[in-house]
């Protein structure tokens, strides 16, 4: 642990020297999942303990005591639909196993060509999917580790690209007021290369000669890396059953995460969760991001940019939400959590996410 923190810090500094914006594929892997996590801005790496751990930190599934299943629906930007399904199964001393499906549906789009820029009357579909298989284990009563293997595919029309990636993480629970430390590396894997019949074209290798037959050729596409990222998070409970201020009815959790992706500026997120008994949760979060621009400011709103003479900018994005638990209702045959969140994406608008988690 003491070696890993300096290593991640040094790698982050090196990545910060290069502008990798727009150089990654499979960007649907950046869309946060779970009404609980997204309500806190994604500050969940150290605290996460439900099936959505398979997205944020696979070590979190080692906290499950029974079989758990979650389904999440996200009304994403531009009428896109994002869904996430995950399940966790404890296997005693062997460890915990997990399965996740991350799916983005872009719907139908009208096909345009150089000869029909307004549309040729046909349509095509596009979608992204990632299927993950995970394993996690409690190494002690305070330390968890986890790893996930993911198969990733992006499809558009009659072309697709596939890759394999690994997520790995750990969680450590200290003896100080429920302080938890989480570390995760996500989307470390191979590159994506688009292939399919859409890349086949008819060409005439000798245009200057008449009567030549056309030759079928394949367009060569570049390969693109996945959005590999580092996450580090702290979770602290100043109020609760085992906190500095003991209270068996109210629990306050404060989280903060550092996120560093190979194709984004690093940023911090912070979130709070206020729990009333075993029934109701209130959550809120903020994302604090430093941006550096060299040319254009057209994509920024006037409220975000006060002085265009500067090329440095600090932006805050807010999120909020609530949760309900059935633990206080003994007549329910199983435990169920309902989570809802709303996130502000700036000029991209507002998105909402709804999730259900069942604990059998």
CORGI-V879285 format. One record per helix or strand. SS is the DSSP state (helix for helix, strand for strand). FROM is the first residue (numbers start at 1). TO is the last residue. If there is no record, write none. Layout:
ss: <SS:SS>
from: <FROM:FROM>
to: <TO:TO>
This chain:
ss: <helix:strand:helix:helix:helix:helix:strand:helix:strand:helix:strand:strand:strand:strand:strand:strand:strand:helix:strand:strand:strand:strand:strand:strand:strand:strand:strand:strand:helix:strand>
from: <2:24:27:35:53:58:68:77:81:92:96:123:143:159:180:192:195:197:200:215:223:229:245:250:267:280:312:335:346:350>
to: <15:25:30:39:56:63:75:79:90:94:110:138:156:173:189:193:196:199:203:218:226:240:246:261:276:292:325:344:348:359>
